[in-house]
Amino acid sequence: MIKTAEFVKSLVVKAIDDGMPPPNAPSTVDQKGSNHPLVDTGEMRNSIEYRIDGNTIRVGFFDEQNALKAVVNNYGVPGKIPARPFMSATIDEHIDDISKVLMNEMADKILERVK
């Protein structure tokens, strides 16, 4: 399940790196010095982890500070911060690819046991 977890993590990191519309407000650009939505210091991006427990894969933010940043950015705050669904939209957009990676990884494990 490690390949699948790493694949999902890489998709989320790429979504952050590629930026997610809408662009930052001028006041935000002035404050942080760049117009890259979802990236200020890179701390949130760099804190993405995965955890595997049995047959469950979780990819996300496991520290409270970055989890809060991720939720605020993914869902937005009405009237203040626009939603930039870098987690949910990325997974929805790539669900078929994620399924293929998982199925291949599971098939490899089955074949290892048959040998």
N, C-alpha and C positions, 0 to 999 in steps of 0.2 A: 504494500500500500504506500510505500515511501515514494515510488515514482509518481503516483497519482497526486499525493500531497504536494510534492515539489512542483508538479505541473500546475496545479491550481494556484499555488503561491506565486509562481512565475507569471501567470496570467494577471493576477492582481497587481503585482509590482509593475508590469508593463502598462496596465491601465493608468496607474499613478504617473509613471514616467511620461506617457503619451499625453497626459492632461485630459481633463474632462470638462466639457462646456457646462455652464457659460464661463467666460473669462472673469477674472477677478475684477471687482469694482475698483475705480481709480483710488479710492481711499485705502483699499487693501494693498494695492500695488505700492502706494506711497509708504505704507506701514512696513511691509516686508521687503520692499526693494526689488520685487520681481513680479511677473505676471504668470507664474506657473501655478494654476489651481492645484490644490492638494499637496503642494510641497512648500514648506517654509524652511525648516532646518533639515528636513529629511528624516527626523526622528520617527515619525509615524511610519513612513515607508520602510525604514530599516527594522522596525519592531514586528513586522509580519512574521508569524511563526506557524508551524503546523504541529498538531499532536495527534497521535494515533493510539487509540485505546480499543483493542480487539479489532472489530470490523468497522469501527467508526473513525472517520478522518475529520478533524476540525482544523480549518485554516482561518487565521484571523489575528486578533490582537488580544493578548492574554494579560497585559498589564492595564490597570484601570485608566491611567492617563491617556494612553494611546487608543484604548478601546472607546473612550468618550469622544476623542477627536474623530475617530473613524465613523462613529454613529452620527455625529453632528454633520460631518461632510457627506456621508452617504445619503442621509435622509433630509438634511437641511434644517433650518430654523425659520419658520414662516416670518416673512418681512425682514429678515436679517441675513441669513445665509442660504443661498440656493442649494437645492439637492444636487449632488454630483454622485450618482450611484455607482461608484467604482467597484464595489463588492458585488452587490446584487445583479447589476446589469452585466457585469463581466461574466459571472457564473452562468446567468441565463443565456447570454450570447454564445458561450462556448460549451454548453451542456453536452452536446453530441461529442465534441472532442474529448471532454473529461470522461465521458462514458467509455469511449474507445480506449483511452489510456488505462482506465480501471479494468476493463474486460481483458485487455492484453496482459496486464500485470497478474490478474487472477488466473488466466490460462497458463502463464509461465509457472505459477506456483503449483497448479494442478499437474502439469507435465513433470515438474521436479519430483513430485511425490510418486508418480507412476514409474519413474526410472528405477 
